[in-house]
């Protein structure tokens, strides 16, 4: 590689705005997370939701973050990819978790007001899916409460499931590791610069005979 080419390659790998690159990686990663969660939801409509699809979510998020970082990678992008993957996994699992939680809530024999809870019924699941939830709440309050509870489910869902299920913990761990690994820092190895060697004419003694 000539000196000029080396400088151009090094400038391309170290130049640019770090803030802009991080922002782009975040946007790309968010898009990858939404795409991965959408795929998981779509497959879930068939009634079959293989947990291994969550590893695909990790790969999509990790790849998107890596592309957004202009394929540089590094610790910051690895942490970003892991965070977005965690949230994407939580979002992907929300419909299934909510359906299961609602079914469990409907099996409870007691019906209580959304404003009053005793110790037995004061649980996240019951507060979220109580049949009387909307009795004393306006439409705006119901929407805000649903958004709040969904956000809580996204954040705490993967950790809660991983704590209670070793299999889920293994799958979630693999998804996070894939996203982390995908953003390993790219090491640029440049050899050179090299100088063009001048070719000397052959000595007269080595000239072809008969010349």
Secondary structure as UniProt FT lines:
FT   HELIX           3..14
FT   HELIX           18..44
FT   TURN            45..47
FT   TURN            51..52
FT   HELIX           53..68
FT   TURN            69..71
FT   HELIX           75..106
FT   TURN            114..115
FT   TURN            119..121
FT   HELIX           124..129
FT   TURN            131..136
FT   HELIX           139..164
FT   HELIX           166..182
FT   HELIX           204..206
FT   TURN            209..210
//
